């Protein structure tokens, strides 16, 4: 009896060992099929995209660019139209060859840029810099030009632009030790102030 039991148990184990690999292969086969199916779907999608793109490109019409050459009269008319659109009058005054460094003048100009004329005059009056006196004179000149030449109202004017550029440099030499000479640069400035009416 013992022998029969042992034989039956060994037979069952053998059957189990045979069954296990079959189950494993069954599980692997659906996974492989799913991967292949997903790859096939991806390929089909890519093909569909490519074909849709080709259709779009074939349907796209190339735009023909036509260059229109304007005559001198038409160009002049366009310029006049632009000038009418920007009717804001700007009046300027320039002071040239001022014996002052442009950097020092620019500090003062930054204070009045964009301010009303009266406010700018007040700022310059109480600014303790030498450049403030010169800039004040240029601003007064610009306001006078606007009032006399263009009949603009002083109350509506503001400093729309103000800038300074370098003028010619006067070169001098300072004697130093052992026969050397050091150069001195006396700089000059060109100051421009532009006033306009606020829109």
C-alpha positions, 0 to 999 in steps of 0.5 A: 500500500505504501508503494502504491501511495508513493507511486501515485504521489510521484505521478501527481507531482510529475503531472503538476510539473508538466502542467506548470510550463504550459500555463506559463506559455499560455500567459506569455502568448497573450502578452506578446499578441497585445504588444504586436497589436499595439505596435500595429496600431501605432504604425497605422496611426503614423501612416494616417498622420503622414497621409493627412499631412501629404493631403494638407500640403497638396491642398495648400495653395502657394500665395503669389507675391506681387510687388507694386511699385509706387510712383513718386506722387503716390509716395508723397501722398502716403507721406502726407497721410502719415504726417496728418496722422501724427499731427503733434508738433515738436519744437526744439532748441539746441545749444552747441559747444557748451564747455561741460562734460556730456555725462554731467549734463545728462544727469540734469536732463534725466530730471526734466525728461517727460515733465511739464515745462513749468515743473521742469523750470522749477526743478532746474531752478532748485538743482545745485549743478552748473549744468542746470543753468545751461539746460534752463536756458535751452528749455526757455529757448524751446518754449519761446520757439513754440510760442512765437513760431508755432503759436502753441500754448505754454500750459500744454507743453512738456519736455518730450525729448532731451539729450546731449551729445559730445562736441569736440574735445579740447586737448591740453597737456600737464607737465609731470615728473621726469619729463613726462606730459599727461593729457587733459581732455576739456570736453564740450557738449551739444544739448538738445531739448524738444518740447511738444503738446500732450496728446 
